[in-house]
């Protein structure tokens, strides 16, 4: 599903990329506009495809196949950046070509 096109002004896009909410959206008469904008989602590219939104990171038990840990990040965060958050001292990781 394609991401909806947000028609923001250049200064609004600059504020969003900086992690801020544009001042215009914070005015009382613009509250409805702010509710319809997702200022936390981000763009990422995987292969030749662009994706917008969020990424789920899951820790699962190999034997029971139950989820034991979970976190959500914006789509531009690499899996390796949240690996330490999900790991416990006694855990080990299987990666495609090696393990930690």
JOBEL-V541143 format. One line per field, one symbol per residue. phi: phi as a letter, one per 40 degrees, with the letter a starting at -180 (. if undefined). psi: psi as a letter, one per 40 degrees, with the letter a starting at -180 (. if undefined). Layout:
phi = ???
psi = ???
This chain:
phi = .ccccccbccccccccccgbcdddcccdcbdcccccbbcccbcabbgbbcbbhbbcbbbbccccgccbaaabbcccccdccbdccccbcccbbcbdbaab
psi = hiiihhgiiddddddddeeihiddeeideedddddehhediiiihhbehhihbihhhhhihddefiheihihiidehiddeedddeiideiihhideai.
